[in-house]
Amino acid sequence: MSDPNLKNFIDLSATLTGLAADKLAPRVDPINLPPLFFATAQQGMGTVAFSNLLELYASLKNQSDQQIASLKGQSDQKIADLKGQSDQQIASLKSQADQQIASLKSQLDQKNASAILGHSDQQIAQGARSIMKLWLLGSWYQPYDQGNAHKDAVRVVSDQAYKESWAWKIAQSHPMGYSQYHFGYWAEEPPTLKQFTGVDAKEGKQP
């Protein structure tokens, strides 16, 4: 992705919603909602507040990346120290290391989301909540008075934003009045939550 601000916005959105970034912005994406959502949030929050939010997230993410890199370095060293041991022992240690890294990343994401949503700057905190709603519902909930937009005003961003909103996918369902599924799909088991969102239901607690 060539635009670092857009990538930062997608990563921020993933942290806030608990959804996988590659689900929010897949490599092959004919609908391409992220640029629309980026522009919507920037306009709704105002350029300064939106930039402050992205800068705050970038700082938090940098600290998290350093902690993850440190743990990965320790794990790599432990694996290197097993040189000459059985493949089974090495594979077991690698599996444990991967689980520890994934667990740490999840904890740090939750910590960062809480720091943003509970921030003392209400424009940052309320703007972040509106970004969550934008992804989940396909609508922009104006967090505060900004230009000609007034607090609590709501608008559907686009028909595609409504159809692709994540509330439907989290419910393992489809929007009212539209379905991409074949006739008779209701008689079959729906795809798993992880197939929809990239997150296991058991991973649970989201901010």
C-alpha positions as CSV (number, residue, x, y, z in Angstrom):
1,M,0.0,0.0,0.0
2,S,1.6,3.2,-1.2
3,D,-0.1,5.7,1.1
4,P,1.3,5.4,4.7
5,N,-1.6,7.4,6.2
6,L,-4.2,5.1,4.6
7,K,-2.3,2.0,5.9
8,N,-2.1,3.7,9.4
9,F,-5.9,4.3,9.2
10,I,-6.6,0.7,8.3
11,D,-4.3,-0.6,11.1
12,L,-6.0,1.8,13.5
13,S,-9.4,0.6,12.4
14,A,-8.3,-3.1,12.9
15,T,-7.2,-2.3,16.4
16,L,-10.4,-0.4,17.3
17,T,-12.8,-3.0,15.9
18,G,-10.8,-6.2,16.7
19,L,-11.1,-7.2,13.0
20,A,-8.2,-8.4,10.9
21,A,-6.6,-5.6,8.8
22,D,-6.4,-7.9,5.8
23,K,-10.1,-8.4,6.1
24,L,-10.8,-4.7,6.2
25,A,-8.5,-4.0,3.3
26,P,-7.9,-7.2,1.3
27,R,-5.2,-7.2,-1.3
28,V,-7.8,-7.8,-4.1
29,D,-10.6,-5.4,-3.3
30,P,-12.9,-4.3,-6.1
31,I,-15.2,-2.4,-3.7
32,N,-12.3,-0.5,-2.1
33,L,-14.0,1.1,0.9
34,P,-10.9,2.1,2.9
35,P,-10.2,5.3,0.9
36,L,-13.8,6.3,1.2
37,F,-13.8,5.7,4.9
38,F,-10.5,7.6,5.3
39,A,-11.9,10.6,3.5
40,T,-15.2,10.4,5.5
41,A,-13.4,10.3,8.9
42,Q,-11.0,13.1,7.9
43,Q,-13.9,15.3,6.8
44,G,-16.1,14.4,9.8
45,M,-13.4,14.9,12.4
46,G,-11.5,17.8,10.7
47,T,-8.0,17.5,9.4
48,V,-6.2,18.5,12.6
49,A,-8.1,16.1,14.9
50,F,-7.9,13.3,12.4
51,S,-4.1,13.8,12.0
52,N,-3.7,13.8,15.8
53,L,-5.6,10.5,16.1
54,L,-3.4,8.9,13.4
55,E,-0.2,10.3,15.1
56,L,-1.3,8.9,18.5
57,Y,-2.0,5.5,17.0
58,A,1.4,5.5,15.1
59,S,3.2,6.2,18.4
60,L,1.3,3.5,20.3
61,K,1.9,1.0,17.5
62,N,5.6,1.8,17.3
63,Q,5.9,1.0,21.0
64,S,3.9,-2.2,20.6
65,D,6.1,-3.3,17.6
66,Q,9.2,-2.9,19.7
67,Q,7.8,-5.1,22.4
68,I,6.8,-7.7,19.9
69,A,10.2,-7.6,18.2
70,S,11.9,-8.0,21.5
71,L,9.9,-11.1,22.3
72,K,10.4,-12.5,18.8
73,G,14.2,-12.0,19.3
74,Q,14.2,-13.9,22.5
75,S,12.2,-16.7,21.0
76,D,14.5,-16.9,18.0
77,Q,17.5,-17.2,20.3
78,K,15.9,-20.0,22.2
79,I,15.2,-21.8,19.0
80,A,18.8,-21.3,17.9
81,D,20.0,-22.7,21.2
82,L,18.2,-25.9,20.3
83,K,20.5,-26.6,17.4
84,G,21.1,-30.4,17.3
85,Q,17.9,-31.2,19.1
86,S,15.1,-33.2,17.4
87,D,12.8,-31.6,14.8
88,Q,9.9,-32.3,17.1
89,Q,11.4,-30.2,20.0
90,I,12.2,-27.3,17.7
91,A,8.7,-27.4,16.1
92,S,7.1,-27.4,19.6
93,L,9.2,-24.4,20.7
94,K,8.3,-22.6,17.5
95,S,4.6,-23.3,18.1
96,Q,4.8,-22.0,21.7
97,A,6.7,-18.9,20.5
98,D,4.1,-18.1,17.8
99,Q,1.3,-18.4,20.4
100,Q,3.1,-16.1,22.8
101,I,3.7,-13.5,20.1
102,A,0.0,-13.7,19.0
103,S,-1.1,-13.4,22.6
104,L,1.1,-10.4,23.2
105,K,-0.1,-8.7,20.0
106,S,-3.7,-9.2,21.0
107,Q,-3.1,-7.8,24.5
108,L,-1.3,-4.7,23.1
109,D,-4.0,-4.1,20.5
110,Q,-6.6,-4.1,23.3
111,K,-4.4,-1.8,25.4
112,N,-3.9,0.6,22.5
113,A,-7.6,0.7,21.7
114,S,-8.4,1.5,25.3
115,A,-5.8,4.3,25.4
116,I,-7.4,5.8,22.3
117,L,-11.1,5.4,23.3
118,G,-10.3,6.7,26.8
119,H,-8.1,9.6,25.7
120,S,-8.4,12.9,27.4
121,D,-8.8,14.7,24.1
122,Q,-12.5,14.1,23.4
123,Q,-12.1,14.8,19.7
124,I,-9.7,11.8,19.5
125,A,-11.9,9.6,21.7
126,Q,-15.2,10.4,20.1
127,G,-13.7,10.4,16.6
128,A,-12.3,6.9,17.2
129,R,-15.8,5.7,18.2
130,S,-17.3,7.1,15.0
131,I,-14.7,5.3,13.0
132,M,-15.7,2.0,14.7
133,K,-19.3,2.7,13.9
134,L,-18.4,3.6,10.3
135,W,-16.8,0.1,9.7
136,L,-19.5,-1.7,11.7
137,L,-22.6,0.1,10.3
138,G,-21.6,1.8,7.1
139,S,-22.7,5.1,8.5
140,W,-20.9,8.2,9.8
141,Y,-22.1,9.3,13.3
142,Q,-20.9,12.9,13.7
143,P,-18.9,12.9,17.0
144,Y,-19.0,16.7,17.5
145,D,-19.8,19.9,15.7
146,Q,-17.5,20.3,12.7
147,G,-18.0,22.8,10.0
148,N,-21.6,22.5,8.8
149,A,-22.0,19.0,10.4
150,H,-23.6,18.9,13.8
151,K,-23.1,16.5,16.6
152,D,-25.1,13.2,16.4
153,A,-26.0,13.7,12.8
154,V,-26.0,10.4,11.0
155,R,-25.5,9.6,7.3
156,V,-25.1,6.4,5.3
157,V,-21.8,6.8,3.5
158,S,-22.8,4.8,0.4
159,D,-24.9,1.9,-0.7
160,Q,-21.8,-0.3,-0.8
161,A,-20.8,0.8,2.7
162,Y,-24.2,-0.3,3.9
163,K,-24.1,-3.7,2.2
164,E,-20.5,-4.4,3.3
165,S,-20.8,-3.1,6.9
166,W,-19.2,-5.5,9.4
167,A,-22.2,-5.8,11.7
168,W,-23.8,-8.2,9.2
169,K,-20.6,-10.3,8.9
170,I,-20.1,-10.5,12.6
171,A,-23.7,-11.7,12.9
172,Q,-22.8,-14.2,10.1
173,S,-25.7,-12.8,8.1
174,H,-26.4,-10.4,5.3
175,P,-28.0,-6.9,5.1
176,M,-31.7,-6.5,4.8
177,G,-32.8,-6.3,1.2
178,Y,-29.5,-7.7,-0.2
179,S,-27.8,-11.1,-0.2
180,Q,-24.9,-12.4,-2.1
181,Y,-25.8,-16.0,-1.2
182,H,-27.4,-18.6,-3.4
183,F,-31.0,-19.6,-3.1
184,G,-31.6,-22.0,-0.2
185,Y,-28.4,-20.9,1.7
186,W,-30.5,-20.7,4.9
187,A,-30.6,-24.5,5.1
188,E,-26.8,-24.6,5.4
189,E,-24.4,-23.8,8.2
190,P,-23.1,-20.3,7.8
191,P,-19.3,-19.7,7.4
192,T,-17.5,-19.5,10.7
193,L,-16.9,-16.2,12.5
194,K,-13.2,-16.5,11.7
195,Q,-13.9,-16.9,8.0
196,F,-15.9,-13.7,8.1
197,T,-13.7,-11.6,10.4
198,G,-10.3,-13.2,10.7
199,V,-10.8,-13.5,14.5
200,D,-11.8,-16.6,16.5
201,A,-14.8,-16.1,18.7
202,K,-12.9,-17.6,21.6
203,E,-10.3,-14.8,21.3
204,G,-13.1,-12.8,22.7
205,K,-12.6,-9.6,24.6
206,Q,-12.7,-6.5,22.4
207,P,-12.7,-3.0,23.7
